Amino acid sequence: MSKKRVTSGMRPTGSMHLGNLLGALDNWVRLQDEYECFFFIVDWHALTTPGGGDAVGYENLGDLRNRVREIAIDWVSAGLDPDKCSIFIQSHVPEVAELHLLFSMITPLGWLERNPAYKDMVQSYKIESPSYGLLGYPTLQAADILIYKGDFVPVGKDQVAHVNMTRDLGQRFNSLYGKKVFPITEALLTEVPRVPGLDGIENKMSKSSGNYIALSDSAEDTTKKIRTMFTDPVKIRKDDPGHPDGCVVYAFHDIYNVGELETIRKECESGARGCVSCKMELAEKMNNKLEPVRARREELVANPGMISEILRAGAVKAEGIARETLKEVREVMNLPARESLDV
């Protein structure tokens, strides 16, 4: 029995950080052993917003190619295996653009205008005049998923609406043309740990906030950043009682040093543990855990042809499937077969 298919992608933001690793990549690594996985870097999606500052967008594309490669390097470094999954760049499979065009012909405008993600992006990017591409973002996203006939998309609970749009569009296409071309894609709900930023337990780790540890950071850089982590403003002296539940350092011990968590809590609350030594213990545990990722990353950076070949091979496989899907789509839509245009 063939494996079910999982599809997912990320925008080319550049080097990944611990929030990306713990929130998505670790889960993808597990999924590649159970499903036929297609993981792609969505460079076209980066063109839907203007960009500016450190963000890539249609007004700020100078670093796009480098950011795409950085993401691919981090994915493989984190454990994605090109022998187990397909890793590629969205725009290297041009059939996605054609399916997006065909989907746009049958997507009700109201679906797009009511999409909460569209409204959020307009507000967050302070866009005065949203582009056609931004409005149609969900349609392109559906094409990304359905061209590979994705059965599942791994998401957290807050992202289920994105998958529902793909389900609705796939069902609408199947109903309009009287054939089940596309599967009814489902959200593959995953528990996504909340990874705090260096600056406070309530702040999410993100590149835009600058409160992150990158996978490309060295052990020394990581240790320096851990030293700056927000702890407990009430704990002034080493022997003052601490409050671990509001401490970023303790939150990361809960990820990288679970075996000592009970001891850490008792020592912190009793005043027997100082913040500096607590940070240094975390730095040791975190660096040990990240060492294999860094070693793999150094190998890939030193051999750029390896990533190029991984992306090429992934695109070849993906495009083969995309062509078959598009052939079926054109058939049920009664569009002229491409073969008839050959000279």
Secondary structure as GFF3:
##gff-version 3
##sequence-region A 1 343
A	DSSP	beta_strand	5	10	.	.	.	ID=ss1
A	DSSP	alpha_helix	18	20	.	.	.	ID=ss2
A	DSSP	pi_helix	21	25	.	.	.	ID=ss3
A	DSSP	alpha_helix	26	31	.	.	.	ID=ss4
A	DSSP	beta_strand	36	41	.	.	.	ID=ss5
A	DSSP	three_ten_helix	45	48	.	.	.	ID=ss6
A	DSSP	alpha_helix	64	78	.	.	.	ID=ss7
A	DSSP	beta_strand	85	89	.	.	.	ID=ss8
A	DSSP	three_ten_helix	90	92	.	.	.	ID=ss9
A	DSSP	alpha_helix	95	104	.	.	.	ID=ss10
A	DSSP	alpha_helix	109	113	.	.	.	ID=ss11
A	DSSP	alpha_helix	116	124	.	.	.	ID=ss12
A	DSSP	alpha_helix	132	135	.	.	.	ID=ss13
A	DSSP	alpha_helix	137	146	.	.	.	ID=ss14
A	DSSP	beta_strand	152	155	.	.	.	ID=ss15
A	DSSP	three_ten_helix	157	159	.	.	.	ID=ss16
A	DSSP	alpha_helix	160	177	.	.	.	ID=ss17
A	DSSP	beta_strand	186	189	.	.	.	ID=ss18
A	DSSP	beta_strand	196	197	.	.	.	ID=ss19
A	DSSP	beta_strand	200	204	.	.	.	ID=ss20
A	DSSP	alpha_helix	219	227	.	.	.	ID=ss21
A	DSSP	three_ten_helix	244	246	.	.	.	ID=ss22
A	DSSP	alpha_helix	248	256	.	.	.	ID=ss23
A	DSSP	three_ten_helix	258	260	.	.	.	ID=ss24
A	DSSP	alpha_helix	261	270	.	.	.	ID=ss25
A	DSSP	alpha_helix	275	302	.	.	.	ID=ss26
A	DSSP	alpha_helix	304	332	.	.	.	ID=ss27
A	DSSP	three_ten_helix	338	341	.	.	.	ID=ss28
###
